[in-house]
Amino acid sequence: MKTWFITAASRGFGARIAEKALARGDAVVATARNPQSVVDRLGESDNLLAVALDVNDALQAEAAAAKAHDRCRIDVLVNNAGYGLVSAVEEATAEEVEALFRTNVFGLLAVTRAILPVMRAHRSGRILNVSSIGGYRAGAGFGVYSATKFAVEALSESLRVELAPLGIDVTASEPGYFRTDFLDATSLRMGRTTIPDYAATAGAIRHRATVVNQRQPGDPDRLAQVVLDLADAQETPVRLPLGSDTVAAIEAKHRSDAAIIAAWRHVSVSTDFPAP
């Protein structure tokens, strides 16, 4: 039996992971800004503790972690809270950029800092940071969102190295397009400013987001099962691509980067001091 601490657990990936964990007899500390929304989605259970948590509030993160630790030891932390923003980089306002980083990056850090002291004390634990294909490859319309997920990838890589000697495992998951509410207005925000010059790039992505919503290829229930299996695995990867679209995008970026190195290697290595 494991105990999970899952942020944004009232819907999306968080709710599905919580459902499957509860179904197999695990205990779940499920957080949301409104804890009643967790109970409404998951139902009443002796193994469920619904806790109020806005990840933008570091003090509330510490209070939620303390409440969880009073009841049990956290074995698995799922940093799932986050949202998307579709906007050209120039179009995004300072307020929109700051708000996105506050939730997707600083919120993840606040929760992780609150949970880690007990994991370190027990020399065990697993952290799953929900990143995105946007954390590996950026594109038009998702520049600021991808910047937050690139940050999640970097933090996950460093945490994995720092925490491995302490018995704590870290993985960044990289979902592609899954049939959740991510493309709904509840999770994906459109930049308030539009510049006509970006109509063919970021503007086209705004339109595509509405077209593909609820037609995404990824099955969120299968992703949730993969997460449960990952929590039980003896060995885990530093990053786990999820979805055939993610795999294809990563393979395409590898080919593109290999071509850059082949074409520009002579320039890249020319900046070293001459060999003696």
Residue pairs with C-beta under 8 A, 6 or more apart in sequence:
1 25
1 26
1 27
2 21
2 26
2 27
2 75
2 76
2 231
3 26
3 27
3 28
3 29
3 68
3 72
3 73
3 74
3 75
3 76
4 17
4 18
4 21
4 26
4 27
4 28
4 29
4 74
4 75
4 76
4 77
4 78
4 231
5 29
5 31
5 65
5 68
5 74
5 76
5 77
5 78
5 111
5 115
6 14
6 17
6 18
6 21
6 28
6 29
6 30
6 31
6 78
6 80
7 14
7 31
7 53
7 55
7 78
7 79
7 80
7 81
7 107
7 111
8 14
8 31
8 32
8 55
8 80
8 81
8 82
9 15
9 17
9 18
9 28
9 30
9 31
9 32
9 38
9 41
9 42
9 80
10 30
10 32
10 34
10 37
10 38
10 40
10 41
11 37
11 41
11 180
11 181
11 186
12 80
12 180
12 181
12 182
12 187
12 220
13 80
13 130
13 175
13 178
13 180
13 220
13 223
13 224
13 227
14 30
14 78
14 80
14 81
15 38
15 41
15 42
16 220
16 221
16 223
16 224
17 78
17 80
17 224
17 227
17 228
18 28
18 30
18 38
18 42
18 48
19 42
19 224
20 221
20 224
20 225
20 228
21 27
21 28
21 228
22 28
22 42
22 45
22 47
22 48
24 228
25 47
26 47
27 47
27 48
27 49
27 72
28 42
28 47
28 48
28 49
29 49
29 51
29 64
29 67
29 68
29 71
29 72
29 74
30 38
30 42
30 48
30 49
30 50
30 51
31 38
31 50
31 51
31 52
31 53
31 64
31 81
32 38
32 50
32 52
32 53
33 52
33 53
33 54
34 52
35 50
35 51
35 52
36 50
38 48
38 50
39 48
39 50
42 48
42 50
49 67
49 68
49 71
51 64
51 67
51 68
52 60
52 64
53 60
53 61
53 64
53 111
54 60
55 61
55 81
55 103
55 107
55 108
55 110
55 111
56 102
56 103
56 106
56 107
57 110
58 110
58 113
58 114
61 107
61 110
61 111
61 113
61 114
62 110
62 114
64 111
64 114
65 74
65 111
65 114
65 115
65 118
66 114
68 74
69 118
73 118
73 122
74 115
74 118
74 119
74 125
75 124
75 125
75 126
75 231
76 125
76 126
76 127
76 128
76 231
77 111
77 112
77 115
77 119
77 125
77 126
77 127
77 128
78 128
78 130
78 227
79 108
79 111
79 112
79 127
79 128
79 129
79 130
80 130
81 103
81 107
81 108
81 111
82 103
82 104
82 107
82 108
82 130
82 148
83 100
83 103
83 104
83 187
83 188
83 189
84 142
84 145
84 182
84 183
84 187
84 188
84 189
85 92
85 96
85 100
85 142
85 144
85 145
85 188
85 189
85 190
85 191
86 141
86 142
86 145
86 188
86 189
86 190
86 191
86 202
86 205
86 206
86 209
87 96
87 141
87 143
87 144
87 190
87 191
87 193
87 202
88 140
88 141
88 143
88 191
88 195
88 198
88 201
88 202
89 143
89 144
90 195
90 198
91 191
91 193
91 194
91 195
91 198
91 202
92 143
92 144
92 191
92 193
93 191
93 192
93 193
96 144
96 189
96 191
96 192
97 144
100 144
100 145
100 148
101 147
101 148
101 151
104 145
104 148
104 149
104 151
104 152
105 148
105 151
105 152
105 155
108 129
108 152
108 155
109 155
112 127
112 159
115 125
115 127
116 125
116 163
116 168
119 125
119 127
119 163
119 166
119 168
120 163
120 166
120 168
122 167
123 166
123 167
123 168
124 167
124 168
125 167
125 168
125 169
126 168
126 169
126 170
126 171
126 231
126 236
127 156
127 159
127 163
127 168
127 169
127 170
127 171
128 170
128 171
128 172
128 173
128 227
128 230
128 231
129 152
129 155
129 156
129 170
129 171
129 172
129 173
130 152
130 172
130 173
130 175
131 149
131 152
131 153
131 156
131 172
131 173
131 174
131 175
131 239
132 145
132 146
132 149
132 174
132 175
132 176
133 174
133 175
133 176
133 241
133 243
133 245
133 246
133 249
133 250
134 142
134 145
134 146
134 149
135 146
135 149
135 150
135 152
135 153
135 172
135 174
136 153
136 174
136 239
136 241
136 246
136 249
136 250
136 253
137 146
137 249
137 250
137 252
137 253
138 146
138 147
138 150
139 146
139 205
140 198
140 201
140 202
140 204
140 205
141 201
141 202
141 203
141 204
141 205
141 206
142 205
152 172
153 172
153 239
156 170
156 171
156 172
156 238
156 239
157 172
157 238
157 239
159 170
160 169
160 170
160 171
160 238
163 169
163 170
169 236
170 238
171 230
171 236
171 237
171 238
171 239
171 240
172 238
172 239
172 240
173 223
173 227
173 239
173 240
173 242
174 239
174 240
174 241
174 242
174 246
174 250
175 218
175 223
175 242
175 243
175 246
176 216
176 217
176 218
176 241
176 242
176 243
176 244
176 245
176 246
176 249
177 212
177 216
177 217
177 218
177 243
177 245
178 216
178 218
178 219
178 220
178 223
178 242
178 243
179 214
179 215
179 216
179 217
179 218
179 219
179 220
180 187
180 216
180 220
181 187
182 188
183 209
183 210
183 212
183 213
183 214
183 216
184 213
188 209
190 206
191 202
194 203
217 243
217 244
217 245
218 242
218 243
218 245
223 242
223 243
226 240
226 242
230 236
230 240
241 247
241 250
261 268
